[in-house]
Amino acid sequence: MTFKEHNPLHPGEFIKRVYIDPFDLNVNDIADKLGVTTAAFDNLLKCHSEVDKPMALKLSKVLGRSPESWLLMQNQFQKENAEG
């Protein structure tokens, strides 16, 4: 049996835990800054959609981190859940 040190977070869950919840940020404001609908951003936060290259660029500009880090987070989440 293999012990897994951590389960990678979906980028939407990461955004909720690191940005929205601690700083009580407004989801509508972030969606507006990202240039997406509130529904589209809500789908990401609920882990119902994936971060693709265009969204990674937008997240990088609005929330920080490199676009590559957002894509890597998405890839790690998908890999873990495909195996899991």
GUMARLUM-742236 format. One record per residue: residue number from 1; residue in one letter; chain; x, y, z of N, C-alpha, C, O in turn. Coordinates in steps of 0.2 Angstrom, whole numbers, plus 5000, padded with zeros to 4 digits. Layout:
% residues N
+------+------+------+------+------+------+------+------+------+------+------+------+------+------+------+
| tiza | tike | zati |  n.X |  n.Y |  n.Z | ca.X | ca.Y | ca.Z |  c.X |  c.Y |  c.Z |  o.X |  o.Y |  o.Z |
+------+------+------+------+------+------+------+------+------+------+------+------+------+------+------+
|  NUM |    A |    A |    X |    Y |    Z |    X |    Y |    Z |    X |    Y |    Z |    X |    Y |    Z |
...
+------+------+------+------+------+------+------+------+------+------+------+------+------+------+------+
***
This chain:
% residues 84
+------+------+------+------+------+------+------+------+------+------+------+------+------+------+------+
| tiza | tike | zati |  n.X |  n.Y |  n.Z | ca.X | ca.Y | ca.Z |  c.X |  c.Y |  c.Z |  o.X |  o.Y |  o.Z |
+------+------+------+------+------+------+------+------+------+------+------+------+------+------+------+
|    1 |    M |    A | 5004 | 4994 | 5000 | 5000 | 5000 | 5000 | 5004 | 5006 | 5000 | 5009 | 5007 | 5004 |
|    2 |    T |    A | 5003 | 5011 | 4996 | 5006 | 5017 | 4995 | 5003 | 5023 | 4999 | 4997 | 5024 | 4999 |
|    3 |    F |    A | 5007 | 5027 | 5003 | 5004 | 5032 | 5006 | 5005 | 5038 | 5002 | 5010 | 5040 | 5000 |
|    4 |    K |    A | 5000 | 5042 | 5001 | 5000 | 5048 | 4997 | 5000 | 5054 | 5002 | 4997 | 5055 | 5007 |
|    5 |    E |    A | 5005 | 5058 | 5001 | 5007 | 5064 | 5005 | 5002 | 5069 | 5005 | 5000 | 5072 | 5010 |
|    6 |    H |    A | 4999 | 5070 | 4999 | 4993 | 5075 | 4998 | 4989 | 5074 | 4992 | 4991 | 5070 | 4987 |
|    7 |    N |    A | 4983 | 5076 | 4992 | 4979 | 5076 | 4986 | 4979 | 5083 | 4983 | 4977 | 5088 | 4987 |
|    8 |    P |    A | 4981 | 5083 | 4977 | 4981 | 5090 | 4974 | 4974 | 5093 | 4974 | 4969 | 5090 | 4972 |
|    9 |    L |    A | 4974 | 5100 | 4975 | 4967 | 5103 | 4974 | 4966 | 5105 | 4967 | 4970 | 5106 | 4963 |
|   10 |    H |    A | 4959 | 5105 | 4966 | 4957 | 5108 | 4960 | 4958 | 5115 | 4960 | 4958 | 5118 | 4965 |
|   11 |    P |    A | 4960 | 5118 | 4954 | 4962 | 5126 | 4955 | 4956 | 5130 | 4958 | 4957 | 5135 | 4961 |
|   12 |    G |    A | 4950 | 5128 | 4956 | 4944 | 5131 | 4959 | 4944 | 5131 | 4967 | 4942 | 5136 | 4970 |
|   13 |    E |    A | 4945 | 5125 | 4969 | 4946 | 5124 | 4977 | 4951 | 5128 | 4980 | 4951 | 5131 | 4985 |
|   14 |    F |    A | 4957 | 5128 | 4976 | 4963 | 5132 | 4978 | 4961 | 5140 | 4978 | 4963 | 5143 | 4983 |
|   15 |    I |    A | 4958 | 5142 | 4973 | 4956 | 5149 | 4973 | 4951 | 5151 | 4979 | 4952 | 5156 | 4982 |
|   16 |    K |    A | 4946 | 5146 | 4980 | 4942 | 5148 | 4986 | 4946 | 5148 | 4993 | 4945 | 5152 | 4997 |
|   17 |    R |    A | 4950 | 5143 | 4994 | 4954 | 5142 | 5000 | 4959 | 5148 | 5001 | 4960 | 5150 | 5007 |
|   18 |    V |    A | 4962 | 5150 | 4996 | 4968 | 5154 | 4996 | 4966 | 5162 | 4995 | 4969 | 5166 | 4998 |
|   19 |    Y |    A | 4961 | 5163 | 4991 | 4960 | 5170 | 4989 | 4953 | 5172 | 4992 | 4952 | 5177 | 4995 |
|   20 |    I |    A | 4948 | 5168 | 4990 | 4941 | 5171 | 4992 | 4939 | 5171 | 4999 | 4937 | 5176 | 5002 |
|   21 |    D |    A | 4940 | 5165 | 5002 | 4938 | 5164 | 5009 | 4942 | 5168 | 5014 | 4939 | 5172 | 5018 |
|   22 |    P |    A | 4948 | 5168 | 5014 | 4952 | 5172 | 5018 | 4951 | 5179 | 5018 | 4952 | 5183 | 5023 |
|   23 |    F |    A | 4950 | 5182 | 5012 | 4950 | 5189 | 5011 | 4943 | 5191 | 5009 | 4942 | 5197 | 5008 |
|   24 |    D |    A | 4938 | 5187 | 5010 | 4931 | 5188 | 5009 | 4930 | 5192 | 5002 | 4927 | 5197 | 5002 |
|   25 |    L |    A | 4933 | 5190 | 4997 | 4933 | 5193 | 4990 | 4926 | 5192 | 4987 | 4923 | 5186 | 4988 |
|   26 |    N |    A | 4924 | 5196 | 4983 | 4917 | 5196 | 4979 | 4918 | 5192 | 4973 | 4922 | 5194 | 4969 |
|   27 |    V |    A | 4915 | 5186 | 4972 | 4915 | 5182 | 4967 | 4913 | 5186 | 4960 | 4916 | 5185 | 4955 |
|   28 |    N |    A | 4908 | 5190 | 4960 | 4906 | 5194 | 4955 | 4912 | 5198 | 4952 | 4913 | 5199 | 4946 |
|   29 |    D |    A | 4915 | 5202 | 4957 | 4920 | 5206 | 4955 | 4926 | 5203 | 4952 | 4929 | 5205 | 4947 |
|   30 |    I |    A | 4928 | 5197 | 4954 | 4933 | 5193 | 4951 | 4931 | 5191 | 4944 | 4935 | 5191 | 4940 |
|   31 |    A |    A | 4925 | 5188 | 4944 | 4923 | 5186 | 4937 | 4923 | 5192 | 4932 | 4925 | 5191 | 4926 |
|   32 |    D |    A | 4921 | 5198 | 4934 | 4922 | 5203 | 4930 | 4929 | 5205 | 4928 | 4930 | 5207 | 4922 |
|   33 |    K |    A | 4933 | 5205 | 4933 | 4940 | 5206 | 4931 | 4943 | 5201 | 4927 | 4948 | 5202 | 4923 |
|   34 |    L |    A | 4941 | 5195 | 4927 | 4943 | 5189 | 4923 | 4940 | 5190 | 4916 | 4943 | 5187 | 4911 |
|   35 |    G |    A | 4935 | 5194 | 4915 | 4932 | 5194 | 4909 | 4927 | 5188 | 4907 | 4926 | 5186 | 4901 |
|   36 |    V |    A | 4925 | 5185 | 4912 | 4920 | 5179 | 4912 | 4914 | 5180 | 4915 | 4913 | 5185 | 4920 |
|   37 |    T |    A | 4909 | 5176 | 4914 | 4902 | 5177 | 4917 | 4903 | 5174 | 4924 | 4908 | 5170 | 4926 |
|   38 |    T |    A | 4899 | 5177 | 4929 | 4899 | 5174 | 4936 | 4898 | 5167 | 4936 | 4901 | 5163 | 4940 |
|   39 |    A |    A | 4893 | 5164 | 4931 | 4892 | 5157 | 4931 | 4898 | 5153 | 4929 | 4899 | 5148 | 4932 |
|   40 |    A |    A | 4902 | 5156 | 4924 | 4908 | 5152 | 4922 | 4913 | 5152 | 4928 | 4916 | 5147 | 4929 |
|   41 |    F |    A | 4914 | 5157 | 4931 | 4918 | 5157 | 4937 | 4916 | 5153 | 4943 | 4920 | 5149 | 4946 |
|   42 |    D |    A | 4909 | 5153 | 4944 | 4906 | 5149 | 4949 | 4907 | 5141 | 4947 | 4909 | 5137 | 4952 |
|   43 |    N |    A | 4907 | 5140 | 4941 | 4908 | 5133 | 4939 | 4915 | 5131 | 4940 | 4917 | 5125 | 4942 |
|   44 |    L |    A | 4920 | 5135 | 4939 | 4927 | 5134 | 4941 | 4928 | 5133 | 4949 | 4931 | 5128 | 4951 |
|   45 |    L |    A | 4925 | 5137 | 4952 | 4925 | 5137 | 4960 | 4922 | 5130 | 4962 | 4924 | 5128 | 4967 |
|   46 |    K |    A | 4917 | 5128 | 4959 | 4914 | 5122 | 4961 | 4917 | 5116 | 4958 | 4914 | 5110 | 4959 |
|   47 |    C |    A | 4923 | 5117 | 4955 | 4926 | 5111 | 4952 | 4923 | 5108 | 4946 | 4924 | 5102 | 4945 |
|   48 |    H |    A | 4918 | 5111 | 4943 | 4914 | 5108 | 4937 | 4917 | 5110 | 4930 | 4915 | 5108 | 4925 |
|   49 |    S |    A | 4923 | 5114 | 4930 | 4926 | 5116 | 4924 | 4934 | 5116 | 4925 | 4936 | 5116 | 4931 |
|   50 |    E |    A | 4937 | 5116 | 4920 | 4945 | 5115 | 4920 | 4948 | 5122 | 4919 | 4945 | 5126 | 4915 |
|   51 |    V |    A | 4954 | 5123 | 4921 | 4958 | 5128 | 4919 | 4961 | 5126 | 4912 | 4965 | 5122 | 4912 |
|   52 |    D |    A | 4960 | 5130 | 4907 | 4963 | 5129 | 4901 | 4968 | 5135 | 4900 | 4969 | 5139 | 4904 |
|   53 |    K |    A | 4972 | 5135 | 4894 | 4977 | 5140 | 4893 | 4974 | 5147 | 4894 | 4977 | 5152 | 4897 |
|   54 |    P |    A | 4969 | 5149 | 4890 | 4966 | 5156 | 4891 | 4964 | 5158 | 4898 | 4965 | 5163 | 4900 |
|   55 |    M |    A | 4961 | 5153 | 4902 | 4959 | 5155 | 4909 | 4965 | 5155 | 4913 | 4966 | 5159 | 4918 |
|   56 |    A |    A | 4970 | 5151 | 4912 | 4977 | 5152 | 4916 | 4980 | 5159 | 4915 | 4982 | 5161 | 4920 |
|   57 |    L |    A | 4980 | 5161 | 4909 | 4982 | 5168 | 4908 | 4978 | 5173 | 4912 | 4981 | 5178 | 4915 |
|   58 |    K |    A | 4972 | 5172 | 4911 | 4967 | 5177 | 4915 | 4968 | 5177 | 4922 | 4969 | 5182 | 4926 |
|   59 |    L |    A | 4969 | 5171 | 4925 | 4970 | 5170 | 4932 | 4976 | 5173 | 4934 | 4977 | 5176 | 4940 |
|   60 |    S |    A | 4981 | 5172 | 4930 | 4988 | 5175 | 4932 | 4988 | 5182 | 4932 | 4991 | 5185 | 4937 |
|   61 |    K |    A | 4984 | 5185 | 4928 | 4984 | 5193 | 4928 | 4980 | 5195 | 4934 | 4982 | 5201 | 4936 |
|   62 |    V |    A | 4975 | 5192 | 4935 | 4970 | 5194 | 4941 | 4972 | 5192 | 4948 | 4972 | 5196 | 4952 |
|   63 |    L |    A | 4974 | 5186 | 4948 | 4976 | 5183 | 4955 | 4983 | 5182 | 4956 | 4985 | 5181 | 4962 |
|   64 |    G |    A | 4987 | 5182 | 4951 | 4994 | 5181 | 4952 | 4996 | 5174 | 4950 | 4992 | 5170 | 4948 |
|   65 |    R |    A | 5002 | 5172 | 4952 | 5005 | 5165 | 4950 | 5006 | 5165 | 4942 | 5003 | 5169 | 4939 |
|   66 |    S |    A | 5010 | 5161 | 4940 | 5011 | 5161 | 4933 | 5006 | 5157 | 4930 | 5003 | 5152 | 4933 |
|   67 |    P |    A | 5005 | 5158 | 4923 | 5000 | 5154 | 4920 | 5002 | 5146 | 4920 | 4997 | 5142 | 4920 |
|   68 |    E |    A | 5008 | 5145 | 4920 | 5010 | 5138 | 4920 | 5008 | 5135 | 4927 | 5007 | 5129 | 4927 |
|   69 |    S |    A | 5009 | 5138 | 4932 | 5007 | 5136 | 4938 | 5000 | 5134 | 4939 | 4998 | 5129 | 4942 |
|   70 |    W |    A | 4995 | 5138 | 4936 | 4988 | 5136 | 4936 | 4987 | 5130 | 4931 | 4983 | 5125 | 4933 |
|   71 |    L |    A | 4990 | 5129 | 4926 | 4990 | 5123 | 4922 | 4992 | 5117 | 4925 | 4990 | 5112 | 4925 |
|   72 |    L |    A | 4998 | 5118 | 4928 | 5001 | 5112 | 4932 | 4996 | 5110 | 4938 | 4996 | 5104 | 4939 |
|   73 |    M |    A | 4993 | 5115 | 4941 | 4989 | 5113 | 4946 | 4983 | 5109 | 4944 | 4981 | 5104 | 4946 |
|   74 |    Q |    A | 4980 | 5111 | 4938 | 4975 | 5107 | 4935 | 4977 | 5100 | 4932 | 4973 | 5095 | 4933 |
|   75 |    N |    A | 4983 | 5100 | 4929 | 4986 | 5094 | 4927 | 4987 | 5089 | 4933 | 4985 | 5083 | 4932 |
|   76 |    Q |    A | 4989 | 5091 | 4938 | 4991 | 5087 | 4944 | 4984 | 5084 | 4947 | 4983 | 5079 | 4949 |
|   77 |    F |    A | 4979 | 5089 | 4947 | 4972 | 5087 | 4950 | 4969 | 5081 | 4945 | 4967 | 5076 | 4948 |
|   78 |    Q |    A | 4970 | 5082 | 4939 | 4967 | 5077 | 4934 | 4971 | 5071 | 4935 | 4968 | 5065 | 4935 |
|   79 |    K |    A | 4977 | 5071 | 4935 | 4981 | 5065 | 4936 | 4979 | 5061 | 4942 | 4978 | 5055 | 4942 |
|   80 |    E |    A | 4979 | 5065 | 4947 | 4978 | 5061 | 4954 | 4971 | 5058 | 4954 | 4970 | 5052 | 4956 |
|   81 |    N |    A | 4966 | 5061 | 4951 | 4959 | 5059 | 4951 | 4958 | 5054 | 4945 | 4953 | 5050 | 4946 |
|   82 |    A |    A | 4962 | 5053 | 4940 | 4962 | 5048 | 4935 | 4965 | 5042 | 4938 | 4962 | 5036 | 4937 |
|   83 |    E |    A | 4970 | 5042 | 4943 | 4973 | 5036 | 4946 | 4968 | 5034 | 4952 | 4968 | 5028 | 4953 |
|   84 |    G |    A | 4965 | 5039 | 4955 | 4962 | 5037 | 4961 | 4956 | 5034 | 4961 | 4953 | 5033 | 4967 |
+------+------+------+------+------+------+------+------+------+------+------+------+------+------+------+
***
